[in-house]
Amino acid sequence: MTRILVVANQTLGCPELEEALAPYTEGDAEMIVVAPISVSEGESQWDYPPIDRYIPSAEQIAHALAGGRLEHELDRLKRLGVTARGEIVDHDPVGRVQELLGESEFDAVLVCTLPTRLSRWLRMDLPGRLARAAVTAPVVHVPGSAGPSL
């Protein structure tokens, strides 16, 4: 069985990621999708000036958006016959990826980022950091576009 670990959020469902995953969807495959939440600037001033009603925090909104994208991608993979599961994690997924790699073996880790001019993950060298952390599996960087809206 081929086991793939996917790290993506805003690019989930984009054509570039679908193309990169296509070779693994034929045959017996299992995929674990890790969707880190997006960090929003200005979180401390999300509701300024404070008003007398409930407004979800930026983190709650980011969590809900990542959850919706993850759900759509898992449904798509399952329709293709792939065993798939996923989880939403903190904005910096290196620790969680290390845990998953320690729990079981993977054939590859695919990291799908937005284009260079838009990607916070590339500015923080996420593909490189994951490559250094994932000594047991190759890390493949997939530059992608924003996935479909929810």
HELIX and SHEET records of a PDB file:
HELIX    1   1 PRO A   15  THR A   25  1                                  11    
HELIX    2   2 GLU A   43  GLN A   45  5                                   3    
HELIX    3   3 ALA A   58  ARG A   79  1                                  22    
HELIX    4   4 VAL A   94  GLU A  103  1                                  10    
HELIX    5   5 ARG A  120  ARG A  123  1                                   4    
HELIX    6   6 LEU A  126  ALA A  133  1                                   8    
SHEET    1   A 5 THR A  83  VAL A  89  0                                        
SHEET    2   A 5 ALA A  29  PRO A  36  1                                        
SHEET    3   A 5 THR A   2  VAL A   7  1                                        
SHEET    4   A 5 ALA A 108  THR A 113  1                                        
SHEET    5   A 5 VAL A 139  PRO A 143  1                                        
END                                                                             
